[in-house]
Structures are given as C-alpha cells and as structure tokens.
C-alpha cells in the first residue's frame, strides 16, 4: 500500500468507516509483531501489538496528515514494548520463537547447513539481545525489520543522526562479540 493509498484509507477511517482500519491492521500487523518480539515482548507480543493498534486508532485525530502511518505505529509499538518491560530485569528466550520459525522456512534442506546456520543465527540474536536497549532498538529496526534510517528514526522517536551514531556503536559491539559471524 503506497502512502497515497494509506492516506485514503486513513481518511475513510476518520470519516467514520471503522472497517477501513482493518486494512491498516492487515498491512502493518506482521511487522509490528516482529518489532514487538524483537523489542523483548516475547510471548506478550500479540498483546503489545493489539494495544498499539488500539492506541493508534484512538489517536488518529492527532495523526499528522501527509505523514507515514507505519513509522508512527511502530513508535507506538516500541513504547508499548518499553512499558511492558519497565521494572523487568531479564528477557525471556521465548522472544526468539518467531525469529526461529521464520528462519526454519528460509533454511535449506541440508541438515548440516541448517545446524550451522541456526547456531550462527542464535549467536547473533543473543548478541543483539545483549546490547543496551537504545542500541538494540536501532539495530533491530535497521537490520531485522529492514526499515530505512528515516523510518527507524520516526519509529523510535529520535533524530536520524542519532540512528546513525547508535547503529555505528551497536555494530561495533556486535563485531567485537561475534568476530567469526
């Protein structure tokens, strides 16, 4: 869905056609769920995403015309994930379940290749999870969700220059921790 199409759907929702919101949910829910999982929501990812969509719907009146919906929604998802984890000091391994399932679909049929690839993927994801939250969020948005710098900045509510500097620091730490991957 292009920005112009999204603007039309948003206009329909604002005009009272609440069923049109389902189009936005269908389009953006998979990425929102991946972001929630990778932001540490784990088994609560679906709840985080649902709450984010509810909050987005209720806040549509404050959504700026001409702005992109996805970064705005993803920022809400990040905030909901942060809210979920306030006060928690450790993360659950269940957050990797979705990533593992996606990886199984992509992995080739060679069992040895799948095992080595799985080990590398696990090591990389563990290293990403060990990054400080600010660095982990930027690395997740840019590389695991494949958002642009501008979309990452909008989703996280930080300037594009901050995305670049945090990305640089995050990748440097990952290189230190995973020199062979």
N, C-alpha and C positions, 0 to 999 in steps of 0.2 A: 504494500500500500504506500503510495507516494504521499508526500507532505500535503499536496493539494487535496488528495482523496481523504486523507485523515482530517483535514480542516472541514471538509464537507460532512464527514461523519460526526465530528465534534459539534458542528452547527446543528445537525439533526438532534443530537442528544440535548443540547442546550435549549432547543425548541420544544422539548418535551417527549421526544421519541426515545424513551429509555431503552428499548430493544436494540437501538443502534449501538449502544455501548458494548454489546456483546461482540461486535466486530472488532473493537479495540482490544477487548479481553482476549479474543481468539488469536489476534495477531501478536500481542505482546506477552501473553502469559508464559510461554516456554522460556523466553529469555529472562523474564522476571524471576521465574522459578530457579533457573540456573544461577542467577546472581544471588538470590536468597540462600541457596545451598552453599555456594562458594563464599558467601559472606559469613557463614557459620550458623545458619539457621537449622541445618541438618534436617531432622525429622519434622521440624516445625515450619519448613519452607512453604508448604501449601498454605498454612495459616498466615504467614507473613505476607505472601502474595495476595491472598484474599483481602487481608486488612489494607494492603497498599491500594488495591483496586477500589475498595470501598472509600478510602480516604480521598483518592484521586477523583472519584465520582462526586463526592460531596464538595470538593474544592474546585470543580470545573469553572465556577464563576470567577475564580481568581487566576485561572489559566490564561496566559497572555496570548491573544490572537496572533497567529503567524509563527508562534514558537513550535518546536517539535515536541510531540507528545511523549515519545519514548524516553528521552533523557529525563524529562520531568517525572515520569512514572518511576524510572529506575532510581531516581534520587529518593523517592518515597520508599521504595523497596529497601534501599541501603539504610535509611533512617529507621525503618521498622525492624530491620535485622539488628541494628545497633541497640534499639530499645529492648529487643528480646534478650540481648546478651549483657545488658547492664547488670553488674553485680556478679556475673558468672566469670570464673577464672580459667576454666578449661573448656575445650571444644570436644564434641563427640565425633567418633570415627564414622558415624552414620552419614555425615555430610558428604562423604566421598561416594556413597552408593550410586547416586545419579551419574556422576562422572565415570564410575566403573562400568555402569550399564551402557553408557554411550560408547565407551572405549571398546567394549566387547563387540558392539555392532561394527566397528571400523577395523578391528584387528583381523589380520589374515588367518588362513586356515592352518598354518604351520604352528604346531604346539610350542616348539622351542622359541620361535619368534614371538609368539603371543606371551610366553612367560617372561622373556627378557623385556619386551615392550611394556608388559604390565608392571614389572619391577621398577623400570625407569619412570613410568608414569606415577607410580605410588611414591617414589622418592621425590619427584618434582612436586607433586601435590602436597606432600608432607613439608617440604621446604617452603612452599608458598604459604601454607598454613602457619608456619613458624615465624613468618615476617611480622613486624609490627603492623597493627591494624591499618594505619594510613598508607603504608607501602603495599600491603596485601590487597587493599581495595583497588588501587591503581593498576597493579599487575593483573588482577582478576578482570577488571573492565577492559583493559587494552588487549590482553592476550587470550584469556579464557572465554571472554564474551565477544572479542573482536570488535570493540567499539572504537571509534576514532578518538583522537585526543579531545576534540571539542565535545563529543558525546560523553566521554569519560568525565570531563570537567563539569559538564552540566549535570550528569547523574550524581556526582559526588559533591556538587556544590562548592567547587574550588576553581581557581583560575587555571587556564591552560598551561601556563608556565609552571605551576605547582605540579600538574600532572607530569610534565616532562622531568622535573627535578626528582620527584618521588619515584618515577619509573626508572630513572637512571640509578638511583640509590638501591631500589629494590632488585634490579637486575644484577647490580654489582654484588649484592649479598647472596643472591642465588648462585652466581658464578663461583663465589668463594665456597659455598656449602656443597655445590654439585659440580666440581670441576670436570667430571667424566660424562656428564649427561648432556 
